[in-house]
C-alpha cells in the first residue's frame, strides 16, 4: 500500500515543539512514500523560518517531497523583495523551481503556484497554469493517481470562507477533471475537510475530490479544528478504483497524532446513479 502525507500551513515561527515531535513520530510509524507540503511554510518568509522548515522536513525522512509557497511565504514588509524576488528565500531551501511535478510509479503530483506578489492573501490560477497542469495530466500513466496541489482552496463549505476561495477555480476544476485529475489538495484556511467536486460542479463526468488540510504545526489553529494532517493510502495494483483518505489530529492529552476519520474515495469516471462517500470513521466529512 502506497502512502502520501499531506501537510499544510505549518507557519514556522509559530510552531509548537510537542506537535512537531509528534508528527516526526507519526511519520516514522506510518512510513509515507511522499510528502506534499501545500504552502504557508513560514509565518513571515524569514530565512531562519525557511531553514527551520527544511530541517524539519528532512527529519521526517520521507523519500519524495513536493512543496509550494503560500501567501505567508512572500515577504510582507520588504516591498522591494516582494516585488522583485518574492520567492528567493523559499527557493534557497525548497528550490530550484516554484512549480514542480513529482512522478513515481503509482503517483503524479503537480504543484501550482497560486500566490501572487501583488495580492496580500487571495490566490489565483491563470489560464497558462491551467493548461500546464492539463498537459501533465494527459501524459500520466493509467496506473498513476493524479493529484494537483494548490494553496488556496478550490471549494469551500462555509459562506465565511468564500472570500478565500481560489480565483479561477471553476475553469481550473473543469479542465483538470476532463484531463483526468483525481484530487486537488490545498490548505490556507486551517480547516480540514474533503468534498466531492463532481457532486457540486455541474457537468463533470469524472470524480474529483477537494482535499483540504488544517494547520499541521502552528499555534494558529481554528477553535473547531486542532492541528491535523492527511494521510492518503492507494493500492494501484489491487484497488485502483479508490483511495483511502485519513485525517490525523494532534491530541494534546495523548501527545500524539491519531486517526480520527477515514474516507474511501471512489475514483474514475462517474457512472449513472453514483454519488457520495464510502465508509468513514469518527464522523462525516463535508459533503
C-alpha positions as CSV (number, residue, x, y, z in Angstrom):
1,X,0.0,0.0,0.0
2,X,1.4,3.4,-1.1
3,X,1.1,6.3,1.3
4,X,1.2,10.1,0.9
5,X,1.4,12.5,3.8
6,X,-0.3,15.9,3.1
7,X,0.7,18.7,5.5
8,X,-0.1,22.4,5.1
9,X,0.3,25.7,6.8
10,X,2.9,24.8,9.4
11,X,3.8,28.5,9.8
12,X,7.3,28.1,11.1
13,X,7.8,30.9,13.5
14,X,4.6,29.8,15.3
15,X,5.2,26.1,15.5
16,X,4.7,24.1,18.7
17,X,7.6,21.7,19.7
18,X,5.4,19.0,21.2
19,X,3.3,18.9,18.0
20,X,6.5,18.8,15.8
21,X,7.8,15.8,17.7
22,X,4.5,14.0,17.5
23,X,4.5,14.5,13.7
24,X,8.0,13.1,13.4
25,X,6.9,10.0,15.4
26,X,3.8,9.6,13.2
27,X,5.9,9.8,10.0
28,X,8.3,7.2,11.5
29,X,5.4,4.9,12.3
30,X,3.4,5.3,9.1
31,X,6.4,5.5,6.7
32,X,4.8,7.5,3.9
33,X,6.4,7.4,0.5
34,X,5.6,11.0,-0.5
35,X,5.3,14.3,1.4
36,X,3.1,17.1,0.0
37,X,3.5,20.5,1.6
38,X,0.8,22.8,0.3
39,X,2.1,26.2,1.4
40,X,2.3,28.7,4.2
41,X,5.5,27.0,5.3
42,X,6.6,30.1,7.3
43,X,4.9,32.9,9.2
44,X,6.8,35.8,7.8
45,X,9.0,34.4,5.0
46,X,12.2,34.9,7.0
47,X,15.4,33.0,6.0
48,X,15.6,31.4,9.5
49,X,12.0,30.2,9.3
50,X,12.6,28.6,5.9
51,X,15.7,26.9,7.3
52,X,13.8,25.5,10.3
53,X,11.1,24.2,7.9
54,X,13.6,22.5,5.7
55,X,15.4,20.9,8.6
56,X,12.1,19.6,9.9
57,X,11.0,18.2,6.6
58,X,14.4,16.4,6.4
59,X,13.7,14.9,9.9
60,X,10.5,13.3,8.6
61,X,12.8,11.1,6.3
62,X,10.2,10.8,3.6
63,X,11.7,9.7,0.2
64,X,9.9,12.2,-2.1
65,X,8.6,15.7,-1.4
66,X,6.6,18.3,-3.4
67,X,6.2,21.7,-1.9
68,X,4.8,25.0,-3.0
69,X,4.7,28.5,-1.3
70,X,1.7,30.1,0.3
71,X,0.9,33.8,0.8
72,X,2.8,33.8,4.1
73,X,6.0,32.7,2.2
74,X,6.3,36.0,0.4
75,X,7.9,38.9,2.3
76,X,5.2,41.2,3.7
77,X,7.1,44.3,4.8
78,X,10.1,44.2,2.5
79,X,8.3,45.7,-0.5
80,X,11.4,45.7,-2.8
81,X,11.9,41.9,-2.3
82,X,8.2,41.3,-2.5
83,X,8.1,42.9,-6.0
84,X,11.4,41.7,-7.5
85,X,12.3,38.5,-5.8
86,X,9.3,37.3,-3.8
87,X,10.3,33.6,-3.8
88,X,14.1,33.9,-3.3
89,X,14.1,32.7,0.3
90,X,11.7,29.9,-0.5
91,X,13.8,28.7,-3.4
92,X,17.0,28.7,-1.3
93,X,15.5,25.9,0.9
94,X,12.9,24.3,-1.3
95,X,14.1,25.1,-4.9
96,X,15.2,25.0,-7.6
97,X,11.7,25.7,-9.0
98,X,8.5,27.2,-7.6
99,X,6.2,24.9,-9.6
100,X,7.2,21.3,-9.9
101,X,5.7,17.9,-10.9
102,X,6.6,14.8,-9.0
103,X,6.3,11.4,-10.7
104,X,6.5,7.9,-9.1
105,X,5.3,4.6,-10.5
106,X,2.0,5.0,-8.7
107,X,1.6,8.8,-8.4
108,X,1.7,12.0,-10.3
109,X,1.6,15.2,-8.2
110,X,1.5,18.6,-9.9
111,X,2.2,21.8,-7.9
112,X,0.6,25.1,-8.9
113,X,1.8,28.4,-7.5
114,X,-1.4,30.2,-6.7
115,X,0.1,33.1,-4.7
116,X,0.8,36.5,-6.4
117,X,3.2,39.2,-5.3
118,X,0.5,41.9,-5.8
119,X,-2.0,40.0,-3.6
120,X,-1.7,40.1,0.2
121,X,-3.8,36.9,0.8
122,X,-6.0,35.8,-2.1
123,X,-4.8,33.4,-4.7
124,X,-5.5,32.9,-8.3
125,X,-4.7,30.4,-11.1
126,X,-4.1,31.6,-14.7
127,X,-5.1,30.1,-18.0
128,X,-1.5,29.3,-18.7
129,X,-1.2,27.4,-15.4
130,X,-4.4,25.5,-16.1
131,X,-3.1,24.4,-19.5
132,X,0.2,23.4,-18.0
133,X,-1.5,21.1,-15.5
134,X,-3.7,19.7,-18.2
135,X,-0.6,18.7,-20.3
136,X,0.9,16.9,-17.3
137,X,-2.4,15.1,-16.6
138,X,-2.8,13.9,-20.1
139,X,0.7,12.5,-20.1
140,X,0.1,10.5,-16.9
141,X,0.3,6.7,-16.9
142,X,-3.1,4.9,-16.4
143,X,-2.0,3.4,-13.1
144,X,-0.9,6.7,-11.6
145,X,-3.1,8.5,-9.0
146,X,-3.3,12.1,-10.3
147,X,-3.1,14.9,-7.7
148,X,-3.0,18.7,-8.2
149,X,-1.7,20.8,-5.3
150,X,-2.7,24.4,-4.7
151,X,-2.5,26.7,-1.7
152,X,-5.9,28.4,-1.6
153,X,-9.0,26.0,-1.7
154,X,-10.8,25.3,-4.9
155,X,-14.0,24.8,-2.9
156,X,-15.3,26.0,0.5
157,X,-18.1,24.6,2.6
158,X,-18.9,27.8,4.7
159,X,-20.0,31.2,3.5
160,X,-17.5,33.0,5.6
161,X,-14.7,31.3,3.8
162,X,-15.9,32.2,0.3
163,X,-13.5,35.2,0.1
164,X,-10.6,32.8,0.5
165,X,-11.5,30.6,-2.5
166,X,-9.0,30.4,-5.3
167,X,-9.8,32.9,-8.1
168,X,-10.2,31.0,-11.3
169,X,-11.2,27.8,-9.5
170,X,-14.1,26.8,-11.7
171,X,-12.4,26.7,-15.1
172,X,-9.4,25.0,-13.4
173,X,-11.6,22.3,-11.9
174,X,-13.4,21.7,-15.2
175,X,-10.3,21.5,-17.2
176,X,-8.4,19.3,-14.7
177,X,-11.3,16.9,-14.3
178,X,-11.6,16.5,-18.0
179,X,-7.9,15.8,-18.2
180,X,-8.1,13.0,-15.6
181,X,-7.3,14.6,-12.2
182,X,-8.4,12.6,-9.1
183,X,-7.7,15.0,-6.2
184,X,-7.0,18.7,-5.7
185,X,-5.1,19.3,-2.4
186,X,-4.9,22.6,-0.6
187,X,-4.8,24.4,2.7
188,X,-4.8,28.2,3.6
189,X,-7.9,28.3,5.8
190,X,-6.7,25.9,8.5
191,X,-9.8,23.8,8.2
192,X,-9.6,20.1,7.2
193,X,-12.3,18.6,5.0
194,X,-12.8,16.6,1.9
195,X,-15.7,17.1,-0.6
196,X,-16.6,15.7,-3.9
197,X,-16.4,18.4,-6.6
198,X,-18.2,16.2,-9.1
199,X,-21.2,16.5,-6.9
200,X,-21.0,20.3,-6.7
201,X,-19.9,21.4,-10.1
202,X,-22.4,20.6,-12.9
203,X,-21.2,18.8,-15.9
204,X,-18.2,16.9,-14.5
205,X,-18.1,13.4,-15.8
206,X,-15.2,12.2,-13.6
207,X,-15.0,12.0,-9.8
208,X,-12.8,14.8,-8.5
209,X,-12.1,15.4,-4.8
210,X,-11.2,18.6,-3.0
211,X,-8.9,17.6,-0.1
212,X,-8.1,20.4,2.5
213,X,-5.6,20.1,5.3
214,X,-5.6,22.0,8.6
215,X,-2.5,23.6,10.1
216,X,0.0,20.9,10.8
217,X,2.1,22.5,13.5
218,X,1.1,26.1,14.2
219,X,-0.5,27.6,17.3
220,X,-2.8,29.5,14.8
221,X,-5.5,26.8,14.9
222,X,-9.2,27.4,14.4
223,X,-11.3,26.8,17.5
224,X,-13.1,23.9,15.8
225,X,-10.0,22.3,14.3
226,X,-6.9,21.2,16.1
227,X,-3.5,20.6,14.4
228,X,-4.0,18.0,11.8
229,X,-2.6,16.3,8.7
230,X,-3.9,14.0,6.0
231,X,-2.6,10.5,5.1
232,X,-3.6,9.1,1.8
233,X,-3.4,5.4,1.0
234,X,-3.5,4.0,-2.5
235,X,-3.1,0.5,-3.9
236,X,-2.5,0.9,-7.6
237,X,-2.3,-2.8,-8.2
238,X,-5.1,-4.1,-6.0
239,X,-7.7,-1.3,-5.8
240,X,-7.0,1.4,-8.4
241,X,-10.7,2.5,-8.4
242,X,-10.4,4.1,-5.0
243,X,-8.1,5.6,-2.4
244,X,-8.4,6.0,1.4
245,X,-8.0,9.4,2.9
246,X,-7.4,9.6,6.6
247,X,-7.4,12.7,8.8
248,X,-5.0,12.6,11.7
249,X,-5.4,15.1,14.5
250,X,-3.0,16.1,17.2
251,X,-4.5,15.1,20.6
252,X,-2.8,17.1,23.2
253,X,-3.8,14.8,26.1
254,X,-2.1,11.9,24.4
255,X,0.7,13.9,23.0
256,X,0.4,12.3,19.6
257,X,-1.3,12.4,16.2
258,X,-4.2,9.9,15.9
259,X,-6.5,9.0,13.1
260,X,-9.9,10.5,13.7
261,X,-11.6,10.0,10.3
262,X,-11.2,7.7,7.3
263,X,-13.0,8.0,4.0
264,X,-13.0,5.7,1.0
265,X,-12.9,8.0,-2.1
266,X,-14.1,6.4,-5.4
267,X,-12.0,7.4,-8.4
268,X,-12.5,7.5,-12.1
269,X,-15.4,8.2,-14.5
270,X,-18.9,8.9,-13.0
271,X,-21.4,6.1,-13.5
272,X,-25.1,6.7,-13.7
273,X,-26.6,7.0,-10.2
274,X,-23.3,7.2,-8.4
275,X,-22.8,9.7,-5.6
276,X,-21.4,10.2,-2.1
277,X,-18.7,8.8,0.1
278,X,-17.6,5.4,1.3
279,X,-17.2,4.3,4.9
280,X,-15.9,6.8,7.5
281,X,-14.5,6.6,11.0
282,X,-15.2,9.3,13.6
283,X,-17.8,11.3,11.9
284,X,-18.7,12.6,8.4
285,X,-16.6,14.7,6.1
286,X,-18.0,17.8,4.5
287,X,-20.5,16.9,1.7
